[in-house]
Amino acid sequence: MISIVIPSHNNLRHLKNAYTSIKKHAPKAEVILLDDASTDGTWDWITSLDDSKLVIYQHPERVGHTILYDVGIEMASNDVVGILHADMIIGPNYFENLLKHLKPG
């Protein structure tokens, strides 16, 4: 399957939409949510989620999404890792269409 890395800084409203779209269209995907020192309740929301496919991380100070992409990739348990911005959503067959273009090795 696939791991999806999503860092976020004070983007809770959109992060909720991104997470909901993944759970709807790719429920078996591992979702890695990384809080970049948000002050808008992001961490409280993330820690309230009851999801066995969820991996979470909170950075104590703002470092930026590019640093957190690397952190999330290191945390991923799957060989295929995708990244999304917190304000992105996916639609039906998003990952199936992406994966069909990958070649083994």
C-alpha positions, 0 to 999 in steps of 0.5 A: 500500500502507500503512506501519505505524509501531510505536514501542517502549520495552522491549517486545521480547517483544510487539514480536516478536509484532506484527512477526510478525503483520504479516509473516504477514497484510500481507507487502507493508506497509512496517513502521517500527520505532522504538526509544525508547531500550530497554534490553531488546535491542530495537535488537539484534533490530531490526537483526538483521532481514533485511527489505527492507520494514523501516525502522528508527530508534533514539532515543538517549533516551526521548521517548515513543511520541507523539513517535515516531509523528510521526517514523515518519509522516515516515519513511513512504514510502506515502500511507496510514500506520497506527499500532500499539502494540508490544503489538498484533497484526493478524489476517487482512484487518486492513488490507483492512478498514481501507482499504475505508473510506477515500475518495480525497482 
